[in-house]
Amino acid sequence: MRPTPARASHARRPTVTLGIGDVLPRGLRVVALLALVACAGEAPPEEATYENILHFDTDTVQLVRATDTIALTVELARTPEQQRLGLMERRRLAERAGMLFVYDTLQPATAGFWMFRTRIPLDIAFLDDSGVVRAVRQMAPCTSTMPQGCPTYEPGVPYRYALEAGEGAFARLGLAIGSRVLVPLLPADSGAARTTP
């Protein structure tokens, strides 16, 4: 899953012949790889292929419950490139794994997420500056081949973080509106200002 993007402008066509790695950003190379595999009539690559497309740091968030906390291992989507890729093309997600989208500023209530090229159903929780869950949505994979054919899941509230996990994970773990998530502190040079949870 990834945030709904702004319309991208088309890059100018190079006047010299370059290799695919010279023309496409790392995050777009997977699309080219999938197209080549599809044209060859072979099965799409397994999960391992997607692990090295774009590097995501990992950390742990703690879901605070009435009597205890539960750890969830998350990949951190901090840069615009990471946020655009998100969990796109993943075929599975471990029970206590997810992705935490980290924003420098508060995001508006209309800044939604979509499921274009996302293959697994996901839950998403939108968190405020202090890690309190303000909205939760369930998102189904989009089968459209065009981004415009995919619905957008808007939170309806401003948010600073968005936490994704596999379908039904939040219900099983007891996370709901009003729950607290302890968000990890990131180094000052990460580009994401943090508040202590």
For each residue, the residues with C-beta under 8 A, 3 or more apart:
1: 86 87 88 99 113 114 115 118 122 124 139 164
2: 5 83 84 85 86 87 88 113 114 116 118
3: 83 84 86 101 111 112 113 114 162
4: 111 112 113 114 152
5: 2 8 84 147
6:
7:
8: 5
9:
10:
11:
12:
13:
14: 17 18 23
15:
16:
17: 14
18: 14 22 23
19: 22 23
20: 23 24 29 32
21: 24 29
22: 18 19
23: 14 18 19 20
24: 20 21 28 29 32
25: 28 29 81
26: 29 53 54 81
27: 30 53 54 81 84 85
28: 24 25 31 32
29: 20 21 24 25 26 32 33 53
30: 27 33 34 49 50 53 89
31: 28 34 35
32: 20 24 28 29 35 36
33: 29 30 36 37 45 49
34: 30 31 37 38 44 45 89
35: 31 32 38 39
36: 32 33 39 40
37: 33 34 40 42 43 44 45
38: 34 35 41 44
39: 35 36
40: 36 37
41: 38
42: 37
43: 37
44: 34 37 38
45: 33 34 37 48 49 50
46: 49 91
47: 50 51 90 91 92
48: 45 51 52
49: 30 33 45 46 52 53
50: 30 45 47 53 89 90
51: 47 48
52: 48 49 55
53: 26 27 29 30 49 50 85
54: 26 27 81 82 85
55: 52
56: 75 76 77 82 99
57: 75 76 78
58: 73 74 75 76
59: 73 74 76 100 184
60: 71 72 73 74 184
61: 71 72 74 100 163 181 182 183 184
62: 69 70 71 72 181 182
63: 69 70 71 72 173 174 175 179 180 181
64: 69 179 180 181 182
65: 68 69 70 173 174 179
66:
67:
68: 65
69: 62 63 64 65 182
70: 62 63 65 96 173 174
71: 60 61 62 63 96
72: 60 61 62 63 96 97 98 163 165 173
73: 58 59 60 94 96 97 98
74: 58 59 60 61 97 98 99 100 163
75: 56 57 58 97 98 99 100
76: 56 57 58 59 82 99 100 102 186
77: 56 82 83 85 86 99 100 101 102
78: 57 82 83 102 186 190 191 192
79: 82 83 191
80: 83 84
81: 25 26 27 54 84 85
82: 54 56 76 77 78 79 85 86
83: 2 3 77 78 79 80 86 101
84: 2 3 5 27 80 81
85: 2 27 53 54 77 81 82 88
86: 1 2 3 77 82 83 99 101 113 118 164
87: 1 2 90 93 99 118 120 122 164
88: 1 2 85 116 117 118
89: 30 34 50 117 118 119
90: 47 50 87 93 118 119 120
91: 46 47 119 120
92: 47 120
93: 87 90 97 98 120 122 165 166
94: 73 97 166
95: 166 169 172
96: 70 71 72 73 169 173
97: 72 73 74 75 93 94 165 166
98: 72 73 74 75 93 163 164 165 166 169
99: 1 56 74 75 76 77 86 87 163 164
100: 59 61 74 75 76 77 161 162 163 164 183
101: 3 77 83 86 161 162 163 164
102: 76 77 78 160 161 183 186 192
103: 106 107 159 160 161 192
104: 191 192 193
105: 160
106: 103 129 158 159 160
107: 103 111 158 159 160 162
108: 111 158
109: 154 155 156 157 158 159
110: 154
111: 3 4 107 108 154 155 159
112: 3 4 152 153 154 155
113: 1 2 3 4 86 124 137 139 152 153 162
114: 1 2 3 4 142 147 150 151 152 153
115: 1 118 122 139 140 141 142 150 151 153
116: 2 88 142 144 147 150
117: 88 89 142
118: 1 2 86 87 88 89 90 115 122 139 141 142
119: 89 90 91 141
120: 87 90 91 92 93 141 166 167
121: 138 139 140 141 166 167
122: 1 87 93 115 118 138 139 164 165 166 167
123: 136 137 138 139 164 165 166 167 168 169 170 171
124: 1 113 136 137 139 153 162 163 164
125: 133 135 136 162 163 170 175 179 181
126: 133 134 135 136 137 155 157 159 161 162
127: 131 132 133 134 159 160 161 162 163 181 183
128: 131 132 134 157 158 159 160
129: 106 160 195
130: 180 195 197
131: 127 128 161 180 181 182 183 197
132: 127 128 178 179 180 181
133: 125 126 127 136 175 176 177 178 179 180 181
134: 126 127 128 155 157 158 159 177
135: 125 126 155 156 157 159 177
136: 123 124 125 126 133 170 175 176 177
137: 113 123 124 126 153 155
138: 121 122 123 167
139: 1 113 115 118 121 122 123 124 153
140: 115 121
141: 115 118 119 120 121
142: 114 115 116 117 118 149 150 151
143:
144: 116 147 148 149 150
145: 149
146: 149 150
147: 5 114 116 144 150
148: 144
149: 142 144 145 146
150: 114 115 116 142 144 146 147
151: 114 115 142
152: 4 112 113 114
153: 112 113 114 115 124 137 139
154: 109 110 111 112
155: 109 111 112 126 134 135 137 158 159 162
156: 109 135
157: 109 126 128 134 135
158: 106 107 108 109 128 134 155
159: 103 106 107 109 111 126 127 128 134 135 155 162
160: 102 103 105 106 107 127 128 129
161: 100 101 102 103 126 127 131 181 183
162: 3 100 101 107 113 124 125 126 127 155 159
163: 61 72 74 98 99 100 101 124 125 127 181
164: 1 86 87 98 99 100 101 122 123 124
165: 72 93 97 98 122 123 169 170 173
166: 93 94 95 97 98 120 121 122 123 169
167: 120 121 122 123 138
168: 123 171 172
169: 95 96 98 123 165 166 172 173 175
170: 123 125 136 165 173 174 175 176
171: 123 168 174 175
172: 95 168 169
173: 63 65 70 72 96 165 169 170
174: 63 65 70 170 171 179
175: 63 125 133 136 169 170 171 179 181
176: 133 136 170 179
177: 133 134 135 136
178: 132 133
179: 63 64 65 125 132 133 174 175 176
180: 63 64 130 131 132 133 197
181: 61 62 63 64 125 127 131 132 133 161 163 175 197
182: 61 62 64 69 131 197
183: 61 100 102 127 131 161 194 197
184: 59 60 61
185: 194 196
186: 76 78 102 190 192 194
187: 190
188:
189:
190: 78 186 187
191: 78 79 104
192: 78 102 103 104 186
193: 104
194: 183 185 186
195: 129 130
196: 185
197: 130 131 180 181 182 183
